[in-house]
């Protein structure tokens, strides 16, 4: 009788240890996934901050004559009077 109870206790102990090991491994995988996601989000935040800085600089220059001239040339195809414009026609 004593032999059965010690064997039963050993089996229960081994089962608990195996369960704990499996649980630990699963949690490590989840933690690794979260760490990867955190790094990706940090990268996205850094890129967004850079973009925001660039937009703030552009916002500061939006009323400058140089910026208005550049936009007029690029977007509206407008040029200064008496300015010669050369167009490259490659067929």
LOVO-998806 format. One record per residue: residue number from 1; residue in one letter; x, y, z of N, C-alpha, C, O, CB in turn. Coordinates in Angstrom, 3 decimals. Glycine has a CB too. Example, Ala and Ser with C-alpha at 12.3 -4.5 7.8 and 13.67 -1.06 7.14 Angstrom:
// residues 2
@n->1 res->A npx->13.190 npy->-5.690 npz->7.800 capx->12.300 capy->-4.500 capz->7.800 cpx->13.200 cpy->-3.300 cpz->7.800 opx->14.236 opy->-3.319 opz->8.465 cbpx->11.308 cbpy->-4.473 cbpz->9.046
@n->2 res->S npx->12.850 npy->-2.250 npz->7.080 capx->13.670 capy->-1.060 capz->7.140 cpx->12.900 cpy->0.030 cpz->7.870 opx->13.409 opy->1.138 opz->8.039 cbpx->14.084 cbpy->-0.598 cbpz->5.725
This chain:
// residues 91
@n->1 res->X npx->0.810 npy->-1.186 npz->0.000 capx->0.000 capy->0.000 capz->0.000 cpx->0.866 cpy->1.268 cpz->0.000 opx->0.584 opy->2.235 opz->-0.707 cbpx->-0.928 cbpy->-0.012 cbpz->1.196
@n->2 res->X npx->1.900 npy->1.230 npz->0.795 capx->2.818 capy->2.367 capz->0.867 cpx->3.535 cpy->2.562 cpz->-0.470 opx->3.804 opy->3.687 opz->-0.890 cbpx->3.846 cbpy->2.162 cbpz->2.002
@n->3 res->X npx->3.832 npy->1.460 npz->-1.116 capx->4.528 capy->1.483 capz->-2.394 cpx->3.666 cpy->2.138 cpz->-3.470 opx->4.179 opy->2.881 opz->-4.307 cbpx->4.916 cbpy->0.064 cbpz->-2.816
@n->4 res->X npx->2.348 npy->1.867 npz->-3.453 capx->1.435 capy->2.464 capz->-4.430 cpx->1.318 cpy->3.964 cpz->-4.219 opx->1.270 opy->4.723 opz->-5.187 cbpx->0.052 cbpy->1.812 cbpz->-4.343
@n->5 res->X npx->1.270 npy->4.398 npz->-2.977 capx->1.103 capy->5.819 capz->-2.708 cpx->2.357 cpy->6.604 cpz->-3.083 opx->2.240 opy->7.726 opz->-3.576 cbpx->0.765 cbpy->6.041 cbpz->-1.238
@n->6 res->X npx->3.550 npy->6.053 npz->-2.867 capx->4.773 capy->6.749 capz->-3.275 cpx->4.885 cpy->6.787 cpz->-4.790 opx->5.322 opy->7.789 opz->-5.357 cbpx->6.013 cbpy->6.071 cbpz->-2.670
@n->7 res->X npx->4.492 npy->5.700 npz->-5.451 capx->4.505 capy->5.677 capz->-6.914 cpx->3.522 cpy->6.703 cpz->-7.464 opx->3.835 opy->7.408 opz->-8.424 cbpx->4.161 cbpy->4.267 cbpz->-7.441
@n->8 res->X npx->2.336 npy->6.792 npz->-6.865 capx->1.332 capy->7.759 capz->-7.289 cpx->1.842 cpy->9.188 cpz->-7.086 opx->1.640 opy->10.041 opz->-7.950 cbpx->0.019 cbpy->7.543 cbpz->-6.515
@n->9 res->X npx->2.492 npy->9.454 npz->-5.973 capx->3.047 capy->10.783 capz->-5.709 cpx->4.131 cpy->11.138 cpz->-6.720 opx->4.210 opy->12.280 opz->-7.172 cbpx->3.615 cbpy->10.852 cbpz->-4.287
@n->10 res->X npx->4.969 npy->10.163 npz->-7.077 capx->6.029 capy->10.401 capz->-8.061 cpx->5.424 cpy->10.722 cpz->-9.432 opx->5.892 opy->11.619 opz->-10.134 cbpx->6.965 cbpy->9.169 cbpz->-8.162
@n->11 res->X npx->4.383 npy->9.979 npz->-9.798 capx->3.738 capy->10.219 capz->-11.091 cpx->3.110 cpy->11.611 cpz->-11.121 opx->3.241 opy->12.335 opz->-12.108 cbpx->2.666 cbpy->9.140 cbpz->-11.375
@n->12 res->X npx->2.429 npy->11.983 npz->-10.041 capx->1.827 capy->13.316 capz->-9.957 cpx->2.906 cpy->14.388 cpz->-10.032 opx->2.732 opy->15.381 opz->-10.739 cbpx->1.012 cbpy->13.467 cbpz->-8.653
@n->13 res->X npx->4.013 npy->14.211 npz->-9.321 capx->5.106 capy->15.179 capz->-9.337 cpx->5.698 cpy->15.328 cpz->-10.738 opx->5.941 opy->16.445 opz->-11.195 cbpx->6.195 cbpy->14.763 cbpz->-8.351
@n->14 res->X npx->5.929 npy->14.207 npz->-11.417 capx->6.484 capy->14.241 capz->-12.773 cpx->5.505 cpy->14.929 cpz->-13.724 opx->5.927 opy->15.704 opz->-14.582 cbpx->6.802 cbpy->12.807 cbpz->-13.271
@n->15 res->X npx->4.215 npy->14.659 npz->-13.587 capx->3.209 capy->15.289 capz->-14.440 cpx->3.202 cpy->16.807 cpz->-14.229 opx->3.108 opy->17.575 opz->-15.186 cbpx->1.809 cbpy->14.698 cbpz->-14.151
@n->16 res->X npx->3.301 npy->17.221 npz->-12.976 capx->3.316 capy->18.653 capz->-12.678 cpx->4.560 cpy->19.309 cpz->-13.262 opx->4.469 opy->20.406 opz->-13.814 cbpx->3.253 cbpy->18.890 cbpz->-11.160
@n->17 res->X npx->5.709 npy->18.672 npz->-13.156 capx->6.952 capy->19.211 capz->-13.705 cpx->6.858 cpy->19.317 cpz->-15.225 opx->7.255 opy->20.333 opz->-15.797 cbpx->8.153 cbpy->18.328 cbpz->-13.301
@n->18 res->X npx->6.346 npy->18.296 npz->-15.878 capx->6.203 capy->18.318 capz->-17.340 cpx->5.238 cpy->19.434 cpz->-17.754 opx->5.494 opy->20.159 opz->-18.715 cbpx->5.699 cbpy->16.941 cbpz->-17.866
@n->19 res->X npx->4.130 npy->19.564 npz->-17.024 capx->3.170 capy->20.634 capz->-17.316 cpx->3.833 cpy->21.997 cpz->-17.160 opx->3.635 opy->22.879 opz->-17.996 cbpx->1.938 cbpy->20.531 cbpz->-16.390
@n->20 res->X npx->4.607 npy->22.178 npz->-16.114 capx->5.280 capy->23.455 capz->-15.881 cpx->6.270 cpy->23.760 cpz->-16.997 opx->6.360 opy->24.905 opz->-17.439 cbpx->6.000 cbpy->23.443 cbpz->-14.528
@n->21 res->X npx->7.006 npy->22.768 npz->-17.456 capx->7.978 capy->22.962 capz->-18.538 cpx->7.265 cpy->23.350 cpz->-19.835 opx->7.692 opy->24.270 opz->-20.533 cbpx->8.818 cbpy->21.678 cbpz->-18.752
@n->22 res->X npx->6.181 npy->22.647 npz->-20.151 capx->5.437 capy->22.947 capz->-21.377 cpx->4.850 cpy->24.356 cpz->-21.308 opx->4.895 opy->25.101 opz->-22.287 cbpx->4.313 cbpy->21.906 cbpz->-21.602
@n->23 res->X npx->4.305 npy->24.712 npz->-20.161 capx->3.749 capy->26.055 capz->-19.981 cpx->4.830 cpy->27.115 cpz->-20.120 opx->4.600 opy->28.148 opz->-20.749 cbpx->3.068 cbpy->26.175 cbpz->-18.614
@n->24 res->X npx->5.991 npy->26.882 npz->-19.551 capx->7.105 capy->27.821 capz->-19.644 cpx->7.534 cpy->28.014 cpz->-21.089 opx->7.786 opy->29.144 opz->-21.504 cbpx->8.286 cbpy->27.336 cbpz->-18.805
@n->25 res->X npx->7.623 npy->26.944 npz->-21.862 capx->8.034 capy->27.029 capz->-23.265 cpx->7.006 cpy->27.824 cpz->-24.066 opx->7.373 opy->28.665 opz->-24.887 cbpx->8.214 cbpy->25.615 cbpz->-23.871
@n->26 res->X npx->5.717 npy->27.561 npz->-23.831 capx->4.676 capy->28.314 capz->-24.547 cpx->4.737 cpy->29.795 cpz->-24.208 opx->4.584 opy->30.642 opz->-25.089 cbpx->3.286 cbpy->27.762 cbpz->-24.210
@n->27 res->X npx->4.959 npy->30.111 npz->-22.949 capx->5.033 capy->31.516 capz->-22.544 cpx->6.256 cpy->32.197 cpz->-23.145 opx->6.190 opy->33.375 opz->-23.494 cbpx->5.066 cbpy->31.631 cbpz->-21.018
@n->28 res->X npx->7.357 npy->31.490 npz->-23.271 capx->8.554 capy->32.068 capz->-23.898 cpx->8.288 cpy->32.401 cpz->-25.360 opx->8.727 opy->33.438 opz->-25.856 cbpx->9.750 cbpy->31.099 cbpz->-23.785
@n->29 res->X npx->7.571 npy->31.523 npz->-26.045 capx->7.227 capy->31.794 capz->-27.444 cpx->6.358 cpy->33.039 cpz->-27.546 opx->6.565 opy->33.875 opz->-28.425 cbpx->6.502 cbpy->30.587 cbpz->-28.071
@n->30 res->X npx->5.389 npy->33.162 npz->-26.649 capx->4.511 capy->34.333 capz->-26.652 cpx->5.315 cpy->35.593 cpz->-26.347 opx->5.122 opy->36.622 opz->-26.994 cbpx->3.367 cbpy->34.163 cbpz->-25.626
@n->31 res->X npx->6.210 npy->35.522 npz->-25.373 capx->7.043 capy->36.677 capz->-25.034 cpx->7.941 cpy->37.081 cpz->-26.196 opx->8.140 opy->38.272 opz->-26.437 cbpx->7.893 cbpy->36.374 cbpz->-23.806
@n->32 res->X npx->8.479 npy->36.117 npz->-26.909 capx->9.309 capy->36.426 capz->-28.077 cpx->8.483 cpy->37.123 cpz->-29.161 opx->8.958 opy->38.052 opz->-29.814 cbpx->9.948 cbpy->35.140 cbpz->-28.638
@n->33 res->X npx->7.256 npy->36.668 npz->-29.342 capx->6.368 capy->37.299 capz->-30.315 cpx->6.089 cpy->38.745 cpz->-29.913 opx->6.124 opy->39.645 opz->-30.752 cbpx->5.046 cbpy->36.510 cbpz->-30.439
@n->34 res->X npx->5.812 npy->38.963 npz->-28.630 capx->5.551 capy->40.323 capz->-28.146 cpx->6.787 cpy->41.208 cpz->-28.283 opx->6.670 opy->42.389 opz->-28.608 cbpx->5.092 cbpy->40.289 cbpz->-26.685
@n->35 res->X npx->7.955 npy->40.651 npz->-28.039 capx->9.184 capy->41.440 capz->-28.174 cpx->9.396 cpy->41.860 cpz->-29.628 opx->9.791 opy->42.993 opz->-29.902 cbpx->10.404 cbpy->40.636 cbpz->-27.669
@n->36 res->X npx->9.131 npy->40.946 npz->-30.550 capx->9.253 capy->41.264 capz->-31.970 cpx->8.260 cpy->42.354 cpz->-32.370 opx->8.608 opy->43.284 opz->-33.099 cbpx->9.030 cbpy->40.006 cbpz->-32.821
@n->37 res->X npx->7.023 npy->42.232 npz->-31.888 capx->6.017 capy->43.243 capz->-32.179 cpx->6.414 cpy->44.600 cpz->-31.602 opx->6.205 opy->45.634 opz->-32.235 cbpx->4.660 cbpy->42.812 cbpz->-31.627
@n->38 res->X npx->6.983 npy->44.592 npz->-30.407 capx->7.415 capy->45.848 capz->-29.781 cpx->8.510 cpy->46.515 cpz->-30.606 opx->8.491 opy->47.732 opz->-30.784 cbpx->7.916 cbpy->45.593 cbpz->-28.346
@n->39 res->X npx->9.457 npy->45.737 npz->-31.108 capx->10.517 capy->46.294 capz->-31.949 cpx->9.947 cpy->46.870 cpz->-33.240 opx->10.360 opy->47.942 opz->-33.684 cbpx->11.564 cbpy->45.223 cbpz->-32.270
@n->40 res->X npx->9.001 npy->46.158 npz->-33.838 capx->8.368 capy->46.659 capz->-35.065 cpx->7.632 cpy->47.971 cpz->-34.802 opx->7.691 opy->48.897 opz->-35.610 cbpx->7.391 cbpy->45.611 cbpz->-35.635
@n->41 res->X npx->6.942 npy->48.040 npz->-33.672 capx->6.219 capy->49.260 capz->-33.342 cpx->7.176 cpy->50.415 cpz->-33.051 opx->6.891 opy->51.559 opz->-33.404 cbpx->5.306 cbpy->49.023 cbpz->-32.144
@n->42 res->X npx->8.297 npy->50.127 npz->-32.416 capx->9.295 capy->51.174 capz->-32.169 cpx->9.832 cpy->51.716 cpz->-33.492 opx->10.033 opy->52.922 opz->-33.638 cbpx->10.457 cbpy->50.629 cbpz->-31.300
@n->43 res->X npx->10.060 npy->50.831 npz->-34.445 capx->10.536 capy->51.246 capz->-35.764 cpx->9.484 cpy->52.122 cpz->-36.454 opx->9.817 opy->53.149 opz->-37.045 cbpx->10.868 cbpy->50.009 cbpz->-36.637
@n->44 res->X npx->8.214 npy->51.709 npz->-36.373 capx->7.143 capy->52.490 capz->-36.983 cpx->7.022 cpy->53.862 cpz->-36.329 opx->6.775 opy->54.859 opz->-37.008 cbpx->5.815 cbpy->51.741 cbpz->-36.882
@n->45 res->X npx->7.196 npy->53.910 npz->-35.008 capx->7.129 capy->55.191 capz->-34.296 cpx->8.258 cpy->56.109 cpz->-34.752 opx->8.046 opy->57.299 opz->-34.985 cbpx->7.201 cbpy->54.971 cbpz->-32.767
@n->46 res->X npx->9.460 npy->55.546 npz->-34.876 capx->10.603 capy->56.354 capz->-35.323 cpx->10.364 cpy->56.895 cpz->-36.732 opx->10.654 opy->58.059 opz->-37.005 cbpx->11.903 cbpy->55.521 cbpz->-35.288
@n->47 res->X npx->9.841 npy->56.065 npz->-37.621 capx->9.555 capy->56.508 capz->-38.984 cpx->8.475 cpy->57.589 cpz->-38.986 opx->8.564 opy->58.556 opz->-39.743 cbpx->9.118 cbpy->55.318 cbpz->-39.855
@n->48 res->X npx->7.460 npy->57.429 npz->-38.143 capx->6.390 capy->58.423 capz->-38.079 cpx->6.922 cpy->59.751 cpz->-37.541 opx->6.513 opy->60.814 opz->-38.007 cbpx->5.232 cbpy->57.914 cbpz->-37.197
@n->49 res->X npx->7.826 npy->59.696 npz->-36.569 capx->8.410 capy->60.931 capz->-36.038 cpx->9.250 cpy->61.637 cpz->-37.101 opx->9.204 opy->62.862 opz->-37.215 cbpx->9.270 cbpy->60.628 cbpz->-34.797
@n->50 res->X npx->10.013 npy->60.874 npz->-37.875 capx->10.799 capy->61.461 capz->-38.955 cpx->9.877 cpy->62.121 cpz->-39.981 opx->10.141 opy->63.228 opz->-40.449 cbpx->11.680 cbpy->60.387 cbpz->-39.633
@n->51 res->X npx->8.804 npy->61.432 npz->-40.316 capx->7.833 capy->61.981 capz->-41.269 cpx->7.194 cpy->63.247 cpz->-40.710 opx->6.997 opy->64.222 opz->-41.434 cbpx->6.745 cbpy->60.936 cbpz->-41.600
@n->52 res->X npx->6.873 npy->63.228 npz->-39.424 capx->6.284 capy->64.398 capz->-38.790 cpx->7.258 cpy->65.573 cpz->-38.795 opx->6.859 opy->66.706 opz->-39.062 cbpx->5.861 cbpy->64.069 cbpz->-37.359
@n->53 res->X npx->8.524 npy->65.312 npz->-38.505 capx->9.528 capy->66.376 capz->-38.544 cpx->9.641 cpy->66.975 cpz->-39.944 opx->9.726 opy->68.191 opz->-40.112 cbpx->10.890 cbpy->65.840 cbpz->-38.090
@n->54 res->X npx->9.639 npy->66.095 npz->-40.939 capx->9.729 capy->66.569 capz->-42.324 cpx->8.506 cpy->67.414 cpz->-42.681 opx->8.639 opy->68.454 opz->-43.326 cbpx->9.857 cbpy->65.376 cbpz->-43.299
@n->55 res->X npx->7.330 npy->66.979 npz->-42.269 capx->6.118 capy->67.745 capz->-42.555 cpx->6.107 cpy->69.075 cpz->-41.813 opx->5.625 opy->70.075 opz->-42.343 cbpx->4.882 cbpy->66.936 cbpz->-42.185
@n->56 res->X npx->6.638 npy->69.096 npz->-40.582 capx->6.715 capy->70.358 capz->-39.844 cpx->7.652 cpy->71.344 cpz->-40.529 opx->7.359 opy->72.539 opz->-40.589 cbpx->7.180 cbpy->70.108 cbpz->-38.410
@n->57 res->X npx->8.778 npy->70.854 npz->-41.048 capx->9.702 capy->71.719 capz->-41.782 cpx->9.033 cpy->72.258 cpz->-43.039 opx->9.164 opy->73.436 opz->-43.370 cbpx->10.992 cbpy->70.956 cbpz->-42.147
@n->58 res->X npx->8.318 npy->71.383 npz->-43.731 capx->7.621 capy->71.816 capz->-44.947 cpx->6.522 cpy->72.821 cpz->-44.601 opx->6.284 opy->73.764 opz->-45.354 cbpx->7.020 cbpy->70.598 cbpz->-45.695
@n->59 res->X npx->5.861 npy->72.623 npz->-43.479 capx->4.809 capy->73.533 capz->-43.040 cpx->5.373 cpy->74.930 cpz->-42.756 opx->4.737 opy->75.939 opz->-43.061 cbpx->4.113 cbpy->72.977 cbpz->-41.789
@n->60 res->X npx->6.570 npy->74.974 npz->-42.172 capx->7.196 capy->76.257 capz->-41.883 cpx->7.549 cpy->77.006 cpz->-43.171 opx->7.508 opy->78.236 opz->-43.202 cbpx->8.450 cbpy->76.051 cbpz->-41.033
@n->61 res->X npx->7.893 npy->76.278 npz->-44.223 capx->8.331 capy->76.897 capz->-45.478 cpx->7.214 cpy->77.087 cpz->-46.488 opx->7.469 opy->77.560 opz->-47.595 cbpx->9.409 cbpy->76.072 cbpz->-46.095
@n->62 res->X npx->5.994 npy->76.735 npz->-46.142 capx->4.925 capy->76.730 capz->-47.128 cpx->4.604 cpy->78.125 cpz->-47.666 opx->4.132 opy->78.247 opz->-48.797 cbpx->3.688 cbpy->76.123 cbpz->-46.526
@n->63 res->X npx->4.843 npy->79.158 npz->-46.901 capx->4.550 capy->80.517 capz->-47.373 cpx->5.770 cpy->81.231 cpz->-47.928 opx->5.688 opy->82.408 opz->-48.279 cbpx->3.968 cbpy->81.333 cbpz->-46.253
@n->64 res->X npx->6.883 npy->80.552 npz->-48.012 capx->8.081 capy->81.207 capz->-48.545 cpx->7.985 cpy->81.291 cpz->-50.070 opx->7.405 opy->80.413 opz->-50.710 cbpx->9.368 cbpy->80.440 cbpz->-48.118
@n->65 res->X npx->8.550 npy->82.336 npz->-50.639 capx->8.492 capy->82.488 capz->-52.108 cpx->9.177 cpy->81.337 cpz->-52.848 opx->8.730 opy->80.937 opz->-53.923 cbpx->9.140 cbpy->83.809 cbpz->-52.521
@n->66 res->X npx->10.255 npy->80.807 npz->-52.278 capx->10.958 capy->79.701 capz->-52.936 cpx->10.068 cpy->78.462 cpz->-53.026 opx->10.047 opy->77.781 opz->-54.051 cbpx->12.256 cbpy->79.365 cbpz->-52.179
@n->67 res->X npx->9.339 npy->78.174 npz->-51.956 capx->8.463 capy->77.007 capz->-51.939 cpx->7.315 cpy->77.183 cpz->-52.929 opx->6.971 opy->76.264 opz->-53.672 cbpx->7.915 cbpy->76.767 cbpz->-50.522
@n->68 res->X npx->6.734 npy->78.370 npz->-52.926 capx->5.632 capy->78.638 capz->-53.859 cpx->6.102 cpy->78.516 cpz->-55.299 opx->5.393 opy->77.965 opz->-56.141 cbpx->5.042 cbpy->80.038 cbpz->-53.616
@n->69 res->X npx->7.291 npy->79.025 npz->-55.586 capx->7.851 capy->78.924 capz->-56.938 cpx->8.105 cpy->77.462 cpz->-57.315 opx->7.801 opy->77.046 opz->-58.433 cbpx->9.162 cbpy->79.735 cbpz->-57.041
@n->70 res->X npx->8.657 npy->76.689 npz->-56.389 capx->8.938 capy->75.283 capz->-56.674 cpx->7.660 cpy->74.506 cpz->-56.949 opx->7.616 opy->73.700 opz->-57.879 cbpx->9.691 cbpy->74.646 cbpz->-55.513
@n->71 res->X npx->6.630 npy->74.735 npz->-56.160 capx->5.356 capy->74.056 capz->-56.381 cpx->4.732 cpy->74.494 cpz->-57.702 opx->4.178 opy->73.671 opz->-58.431 cbpx->4.389 cbpy->74.333 cbpz->-55.220
@n->72 res->X npx->4.820 npy->75.774 npz->-58.012 capx->4.269 capy->76.260 capz->-59.275 cpx->4.981 cpy->75.606 cpz->-60.458 opx->4.341 opy->75.264 opz->-61.452 cbpx->4.386 cbpy->77.793 cbpz->-59.361
@n->73 res->X npx->6.274 npy->75.432 npz->-60.362 capx->7.030 capy->74.798 capz->-61.449 cpx->6.699 cpy->73.305 cpz->-61.559 opx->6.453 opy->72.800 opz->-62.654 cbpx->8.542 cbpy->74.987 cbpz->-61.227
@n->74 res->X npx->6.696 npy->72.612 npz->-60.436 capx->6.541 capy->71.157 capz->-60.455 cpx->5.114 cpy->70.719 cpz->-60.728 opx->4.883 opy->69.845 opz->-61.564 cbpx->6.999 cbpy->70.576 cbpz->-59.150
@n->75 res->X npx->4.167 npy->71.306 npz->-60.041 capx->2.788 capy->70.835 capz->-60.119 cpx->1.965 cpy->71.521 cpz->-61.201 opx->1.119 opy->70.895 opz->-61.840 cbpx->2.120 cbpy->71.029 cbpz->-58.800
@n->76 res->X npx->2.219 npy->72.806 npz->-61.402 capx->1.370 capy->73.579 capz->-62.307 cpx->2.033 cpy->73.917 cpz->-63.631 opx->1.414 opy->74.539 opz->-64.494 cbpx->0.947 cbpy->74.840 cbpz->-61.639
@n->77 res->X npx->3.276 npy->73.518 npz->-63.797 capx->4.031 capy->73.827 capz->-65.015 cpx->4.031 cpy->75.322 cpz->-65.320 opx->3.878 opy->75.725 opz->-66.473 cbpx->3.454 cbpy->73.059 cbpz->-66.199
@n->78 res->X npx->4.199 npy->76.121 npz->-64.311 capx->4.271 capy->77.578 capz->-64.478 cpx->5.733 cpy->78.005 cpz->-64.427 opx->6.543 opy->77.408 opz->-63.718 cbpx->3.436 cbpy->78.319 cbpz->-63.377
@n->79 res->X npx->6.055 npy->79.037 npz->-65.180 capx->7.428 capy->79.514 capz->-65.233 cpx->7.442 cpy->81.034 cpz->-65.165 opx->6.420 opy->81.686 opz->-65.378 cbpx->8.136 cbpy->79.017 cbpz->-66.512
@n->80 res->X npx->8.593 npy->81.584 npz->-64.871 capx->8.751 capy->83.037 capz->-64.800 cpx->8.666 cpy->83.645 cpz->-66.199 opx->8.967 opy->82.977 opz->-67.188 cbpx->10.096 cbpy->83.409 cbpz->-64.131
@n->81 res->X npx->8.254 npy->84.918 npz->-66.282 capx->8.218 capy->85.573 capz->-67.607 cpx->9.626 cpy->85.630 cpz->-68.201 opx->10.604 opy->85.768 opz->-67.466 cbpx->7.618 cbpy->87.013 cbpz->-67.499
@n->82 res->X npx->9.730 npy->85.529 npz->-69.487 capx->10.991 capy->85.568 capz->-70.237 cpx->11.931 cpy->84.414 cpz->-69.871 opx->13.138 opy->84.496 opz->-70.101 cbpx->11.695 cbpy->86.895 cbpz->-69.992
@n->83 res->X npx->11.388 npy->83.370 npz->-69.318 capx->12.207 capy->82.201 capz->-68.974 cpx->12.079 cpy->81.169 cpz->-70.088 opx->10.977 opy->80.862 opz->-70.544 cbpx->11.777 cbpy->81.589 cbpz->-67.597
@n->84 res->X npx->13.209 npy->80.645 npz->-70.513 capx->13.187 capy->79.642 capz->-71.580 cpx->13.068 cpy->78.247 cpz->-70.961 opx->13.780 opy->77.898 opz->-70.020 cbpx->14.468 cbpy->79.745 cbpz->-72.469
@n->85 res->X npx->12.160 npy->77.479 npz->-71.512 capx->11.924 capy->76.128 capz->-71.024 cpx->12.252 cpy->75.165 cpz->-72.151 opx->11.731 opy->75.279 opz->-73.260 cbpx->10.451 cbpy->75.944 cbpz->-70.530
@n->86 res->X npx->13.115 npy->74.225 npz->-71.850 capx->13.500 capy->73.215 capz->-72.834 cpx->12.847 cpy->71.899 cpz->-72.478 opx->12.916 opy->71.452 opz->-71.333 cbpx->15.034 cbpy->73.058 cbpz->-72.906
@n->87 res->X npx->12.214 npy->71.279 npz->-73.457 capx->11.536 capy->70.018 capz->-73.250 cpx->12.281 cpy->68.959 cpz->-74.050 opx->12.548 opy->69.141 opz->-75.238 cbpx->10.032 cbpy->70.101 cbpz->-73.666
@n->88 res->X npx->12.608 npy->67.873 npz->-73.404 capx->13.317 capy->66.788 capz->-74.048 cpx->12.295 cpy->65.790 cpz->-74.587 opx->11.610 opy->65.118 opz->-73.815 cbpx->14.305 cbpy->66.106 cbpz->-73.063
@n->89 res->X npx->12.195 npy->65.695 npz->-75.898 capx->11.277 capy->64.757 capz->-76.533 cpx->12.039 cpy->63.539 cpz->-77.003 opx->12.749 opy->63.579 opz->-78.008 cbpx->10.537 cbpy->65.416 cbpz->-77.708
@n->90 res->X npx->11.888 npy->62.483 npz->-76.281 capx->12.515 capy->61.226 capz->-76.690 cpx->11.436 cpy->60.315 cpz->-77.218 opx->10.487 opy->59.990 opz->-76.504 cbpx->13.284 cbpy->60.554 cbpz->-75.514
@n->91 res->X npx->11.571 npy->59.897 npz->-78.466 capx->10.561 capy->59.035 capz->-79.084 cpx->11.053 cpy->57.652 cpz->-79.203 opx->10.338 opy->56.783 opz->-79.701 cbpx->10.160 cbpy->59.541 cbpz->-80.433
